[in-house]
Amino acid sequence: MKLYVYDHCPFCCKARMIFGLKQLPLELHTLLENDVNTPTRLVGKKTAPILEKEDGSHMAESMDIVHYLDARYGQPLVTPVPDSAIKAWHDAAWRPILQLAIPRLAAADLGEFATVEARKAFRVRQTRNFGDFEQLIANTPQLAANVGQQLAELDKLLAGREHVDEDDFVLYPSLRMLSIVKAVSLPTAVKDYMQRMERDTGVPLHFDQAV
């Protein structure tokens, strides 16, 4: 099967995770950020991830892909978590994590930015979403302090966690984005969780490019 992704994208990370957790063979294709034609040809719009199934048909929407593969191959892993404390944590931390990560990911060595035009397209799009990148970088101390306090709470939720459920598909993609932010100190249980998920999913963290 083929999976069309952007490396920076947390939704694409979700789709990649299930391949690793299920140990399924994967042909990974990274789309250029400004490539409108390929995804439109496959599913009718510019989006990612896109799964090309074994029969040649295509599916978009990250959790649709996750649930499709989870149900089709082996014992189901992605069980729902009612009233999830981890999801509640994520909903509160999501925006500042993005504000820290997006301007740094925009400068990273990622396949979707292989051309000058593609990198520029990402910057233009995300500036509309989050504001001026230089100002976001200047706000790093305040944003990092905010996220640091929230990570201390998450550390309590992750202490002793070893199982996999739907919460992991909410949490790990965002923590992966955060791994590119050098200014954020990771508590022990949070860092252990990130490294375990990196190993078990095969979706690498960005520590090597952290700034």
C-alpha positions in Angstrom: 0.0 0.0 0.0 1.0 3.6 -0.6 0.6 6.5 1.7 0.9 10.1 0.5 1.9 12.5 3.3 3.6 15.7 4.4 6.3 14.9 7.0 5.4 17.9 9.2 1.7 17.1 9.3 0.2 15.6 12.5 -2.7 14.1 10.6 -0.2 12.3 8.3 1.6 11.1 11.4 -1.6 9.4 12.6 -1.8 7.4 9.4 1.9 6.5 9.5 1.6 5.3 13.1 -0.9 2.5 12.4 1.4 1.0 9.7 4.2 0.8 12.3 2.1 -0.5 15.1 0.6 -3.2 12.8 4.0 -3.9 11.1 2.4 -3.4 7.7 4.5 -2.8 4.6 4.4 0.8 3.5 5.4 2.7 0.4 5.7 6.3 1.6 5.3 9.2 -0.8 6.0 12.8 0.4 4.0 15.4 -1.5 5.4 18.8 -2.2 3.6 21.4 -0.2 2.5 23.3 -3.4 1.5 20.1 -5.3 -2.2 20.6 -5.9 -2.5 18.3 -8.9 -1.6 14.9 -7.3 -4.0 14.9 -4.3 -6.8 16.4 -6.4 -6.3 13.7 -9.0 -6.4 11.0 -6.3 -9.3 12.2 -4.0 -10.6 15.4 -5.6 -8.9 18.0 -3.4 -5.6 19.1 -1.9 -5.3 17.1 1.3 -3.1 14.6 3.1 -2.7 11.9 4.1 -4.1 9.8 1.3 -4.0 6.0 1.4 -3.8 4.0 -1.9 -5.3 0.6 -1.0 -4.3 -2.7 -2.4 -7.1 -2.6 -5.0 -5.8 0.8 -6.3 -8.6 2.9 -4.8 -7.8 5.9 -2.6 -9.0 7.1 0.9 -8.4 10.4 2.7 -9.0 11.5 6.3 -6.4 10.4 8.8 -8.6 8.6 11.3 -10.6 6.9 8.6 -7.4 5.5 7.3 -6.3 4.4 10.8 -9.6 2.7 11.6 -9.7 1.0 8.2 -6.3 -0.5 8.6 -6.8 -1.3 12.3 -10.0 -3.3 11.5 -8.6 -5.0 8.5 -5.3 -6.3 9.8 -4.8 -8.2 13.0 -6.2 -7.5 16.5 -7.8 -4.0 16.8 -5.6 -1.6 18.7 -7.4 1.8 18.4 -10.0 1.5 21.1 -11.9 4.6 22.0 -11.4 6.3 25.4 -14.5 7.9 26.8 -14.0 11.2 28.7 -10.3 11.0 27.9 -8.1 13.1 30.2 -5.3 13.0 27.6 -7.6 14.4 24.9 -8.7 17.2 27.3 -5.1 17.9 28.0 -4.4 18.0 24.2 -7.3 20.3 23.5 -5.8 22.9 25.9 -2.2 22.5 24.7 -2.7 22.2 21.0 -2.6 25.9 20.0 0.7 26.8 21.8 2.4 23.7 20.6 1.6 24.7 17.0 2.7 28.2 17.6 6.1 26.9 18.7 6.5 24.2 16.2 5.2 25.6 12.9 7.8 28.3 12.3 10.6 25.8 13.1 9.1 23.1 10.9 9.0 25.7 8.1 12.8 25.9 8.1 13.4 22.2 8.6 14.8 19.7 6.0 11.6 18.0 5.1 10.6 16.4 1.8 7.5 18.6 1.3 9.9 21.6 1.2 12.2 20.2 -1.5 11.7 23.3 -3.7 11.9 27.0 -2.8 8.3 27.4 -4.1 7.0 24.6 -1.9 8.6 26.1 1.3 7.3 29.5 0.4 3.8 28.1 -0.1 3.9 26.6 3.4 5.0 29.8 5.0 2.3 31.8 3.3 -0.4 29.4 4.3 0.7 29.0 7.9 1.3 32.8 8.4 -2.4 33.2 7.6 -3.2 30.6 10.3 -0.8 31.6 13.1 0.7 35.0 12.3 4.1 36.3 11.6 6.8 33.6 12.0 9.4 36.0 13.4 7.0 37.2 16.0 6.2 33.6 17.0 9.9 32.9 17.4 10.3 36.1 19.5 7.4 34.8 21.7 9.3 31.5 22.4 10.0 32.2 26.1 6.4 32.8 27.0 5.1 30.0 24.8 7.7 27.5 26.1 6.9 28.4 29.7 3.2 27.8 29.0 3.7 24.5 27.3 6.2 23.5 30.0 3.6 23.9 32.7 1.1 21.8 30.7 3.7 19.1 30.1 4.1 18.8 33.9 0.5 17.9 34.0 0.8 15.5 31.1 3.7 13.8 32.8 1.3 12.6 35.6 -1.1 11.2 33.0 1.7 9.3 31.2 3.5 7.8 34.2 3.4 4.0 33.8 1.5 4.1 30.5 2.4 1.1 28.3 -0.7 0.3 26.3 -2.0 1.7 22.9 -5.4 3.2 22.4 -7.1 6.0 20.5 -5.4 8.6 22.8 -2.0 7.9 21.2 -3.3 9.0 17.8 -4.2 12.3 19.4 -1.1 12.8 21.5 2.0 11.5 19.7 1.5 13.5 16.5 1.5 16.8 18.5 4.4 15.8 20.7 6.3 14.8 17.6 5.8 18.4 16.3 7.0 19.7 19.7 10.2 17.7 19.4 11.6 20.3 17.0 11.5 23.0 19.7 14.7 23.1 21.7 13.4 25.6 24.3 10.9 23.1 25.8 12.1 20.8 28.5 10.5 17.4 28.5 9.6 15.7 31.8 10.7 12.1 32.2 7.5 10.3 31.5 6.7 12.5 28.5 10.1 11.9 26.9 10.0 8.2 27.7 6.5 8.0 26.0 7.8 9.9 22.9 10.7 7.6 22.5 8.6 4.5 23.0 6.1 5.6 20.4 8.9 6.5 18.0 10.2 3.0 18.4 6.9 1.2 18.1 5.4 3.3 15.3 8.6 3.9 13.2 7.6 7.5 12.9 10.7 9.5 13.8 10.9 12.5 16.1 12.5 15.7 15.1 15.1 16.0 17.9 17.9 16.0 15.3 16.6 19.3 13.8 15.5 21.0 17.0 16.1 24.7 17.2 
